[in-house]
Amino acid sequence: MFIRSGLGVGSGFILDASCHVITSRHVVDIDAPQVANNTVDGAELRARLSAEAQQLQANIVEQMQLRAALAGQPGTNLQVLQLDERIEAMQQELASLPGQLNREGADKGAPKPFNGFTATLVDGTEFTVWRAEYAEGRDLAIFQLPADHCPHLDRASSARLLQGERLYTIGNPSGLAYSVTAGIFSGDRGAGKERFLQTDAPINPGNSGGPLITENGAVVGINTMNLRGTQGIGFAIPIEAVYQDFPQLRSAPR
């Protein structure tokens, strides 16, 4: 699915027959009634905040990896607590960036009404979406299409992935709609709510929110970020997380 909002473009996928769509929060989270006009100043502002968001995401992943390495080691309790505080502060800062875009853009004047975001299916069907629900503390969002009996991806257990197993991403990197890239499962990073799936399948801007799928076509994760300044290090949120954060999915028909 191709998603376009005032923040740029991203990806998503339909998860069940009730037409629930999963994407990344940073793709669709514009929480003010107005956004900046599409001027040079607005473009520069979006580019700056986008760079800040990418750097924050990379820093969060690095700190999570360090925490995972220290957890359970003798004499590291204080370091782990400090890392938890640092990670939480960065996550809060990341979640506040879309609102900052709206506030700073409004200060520059020439606002226009917020018109939601669009979700376009592979057959060209386009929906305008007016609201989404966001996960607390994770880069996830959900919305529902006004349709019935949607074709959707089946899900598989991310816990059963084997290191070296073949994986694929589907998304819209740099606006190149419905691109497919391939790689392998590199391993788990973190634990519990901070768990990520590491893959060397390219996850570029525009891939965020798209599915990470197995060779059988089942979704195991939601593509979220790559590690800044590196190649072949991308991360996805395990598919199980959406069922933890969005309880309505547990009773929805598959």
N, C-alpha and C positions, 0 to 999 in steps of 0.2 A: 504494500500500500504506500502511495506517495502522499506525504503530508506537507502542506505549505501553511506557514503562519507568519505573523509579523516578525518573528525571529529568524526566519529562513526556511529551509526544507529539512525534512527528516523522513523516517520510515515508521511503519507499524504493521500489524498483522491481526487478522480475525482469529479469535481463540475458540469460539464455540458457535453453535447453531443459533444462539440468541443474538448474534452479531456484536458481541463485545470486542472492542479493539484495544490492544495493548500497544503502547509506545513509550518513549522516554519523556519524563516530565519536562526536561529542558527544551524539548521540541515544541510544546504547545502551551506552556505556562505563561500566559500574558494575563495578569490578574487585575488590570486596571481597565476602566471603560474606554480609555483613549490611548492611542499609541502615537509615536512621533511621526510627523509627515516624512515622506520618502525623499528627503533632501540630502545634500552632501554631508551636512552635520549629522543627520540621523544615521546615515550609512557608516560614518566614521565611529559614531557612538556604539552602534551594534557590533562593528568589527572589534572595537576595544573590549567591550564586555564579553564577546565570544572568546577572545584570546584569554581573558581573565578566567572564564569558566573552564576552558580547556586546561589551563595551568592548575586551577584548583582541583579538577578531577584527577589530574596526574599526581598531584601532591597527596590527595586522599588515598589513592591506590598505593603509593609508595609507603605511606605511614601505616596502612593496613597490613602490608606485607611485612614491615618491620615488627608490628605488633604480633602478627602470627608467629614470627620467628622467636620472639621473646616470651610468648605466653607459655607458662609452665616451667620456665627456666628458673633455677634458684637465684634469689636476690634481685629479681627484675620487677617485683610488684609495683614499686613506685614508678618505674619507667613506663610500665603498661598503663597505669592510671593517667600519667601525663600524656601519653599517646592518645588515650580515649578522649581526654579533654580537647586535645589539639584537633583530632578528627571531627568531633562534634562541632567545634567552632568553624571549621572549614566547610562542613556540610551545611551549616546554617548560613554561612556567607554565600555558598553556591546557590542555595534556595532563594536568597534575596536578590540575586542579580536581575531576573526578569522585572521585578518591581522597580529596581534602580533604573533600568532602561526606560520604563514608562515615566518615572519621576523626572529624570534628566531630560528626556525628550520633550515632556510637557513644558519644562522650563524654557526650552528653546522656541516655544510657540508653534504656530501652524499645525495644531493637532487635527486628526480626523477620527470619526467614530470607529470603534473597534468592531470589526466584522467577523469575529470568530476565526476559525481556520478551516481549511478544506482538506478532505480526505478523498483521494482518487484511487479507484480500483484498477486492476490491470486491464479490464475491458473498457476503461474510459469513463465509467460511471463516477460522477463526482457528488459528494455530499458536503454541505456546509454544516459545521459542528459549532454549537454555541457554548457548550460547557463540557468540561472533563473533570474527573475526580483524580486527586493526586495522593500518592502514597506518602506516609509520614516517615521521613528519614531515608527514603530510597528514591532513586531517579526513575520513577515509574508513574505512568498515568493511564487511565482507562476512560473510554467513552463508548457509547452504544450507537450503532447506525440505525436509522429508521427503516429497517428492512426485516424480512422474515426468512428463516431457514438458510442462513448464510453458509456458503462453503467455507471451511476453516481448516486450520492445521490441527492435527492430533498432537498430543504432548507425550513426552517420554521422560523417564526419571534421569535427572542430571547426575544423581549419585551413582548411576550405573555406568557412566562414561569411563572408558579405559584410556589411559595415557597413550597418545599416538593415534587414537581413533579419528577417522576422517569426519570433518564438519564443514558446513557451508553457511555463508551469510547471504541474505537477500536484502537489498536496500537501494538507496538512491544517492550514492556518493557523488558529491559536487553536482547534484541535480541530474545525474545519469540514471534515468528511471529503471528500476527493476534489474539492477546489476547483480550477478551472482559471483561470489568469490569462494575459494576453497582453501582449507588448511587442516590442521590437526588440533586435537585437544591436548594442550600443554600441561594442564594440571589445575587443581583447586588452589585458590588463594584466599586466606582468611578463614573465618568460621562463623557459624550462626548467621545472624542478620547481616554480617559484613562479608559473607562468602561471595566470591566471584569465580567465574570460569575463565581460565586463560586460554587463548587460542592464537595461532599465528595467521589465521585467516584475516585479511585486511579489514579493519574497521575504520573507515574514513568519515570526515564530516558529511552528513547526509545519510549514513548508515544507522545512526542512533535510533533506537526504537524498533529496528527490524529484528527478524528472528534468526537465531543460531540453530541450525537444524542438522539432523543426522542424515546418513546416507539413505535411510528409509523414509525421509521426509517428515520426521517428527521433530517438534520444537523442544529444545532443551534449555534455551536461554534467550535473553533480550540483550542485543548488542548495545553497549553503553559508551565505551571510550577506548582509546588507545593510549599507550604510555608515551607522553610527549618526548620527542627527541630520539625515539627508537624506531626500529622496524621489526615487524613480526611479533609485537606484544600487544594484543588486544584483550578486552575484558567484556564479559557478558554477565548479567544478573541471572541466576538460576530461575527456571520457569516456576519452580515451587513458590518463589517469593510472591508472585502475583496472587496466588490463592491465600497466602497469609495476609496480604495487605488489602485485598478486595474480597470480602466475605461473600458478596453476591454471586461470585463465580462458582462457589461450591455447590449451589443448588441449581445453577443454570444447566439446561440440557446441552450435551456435547454433540 
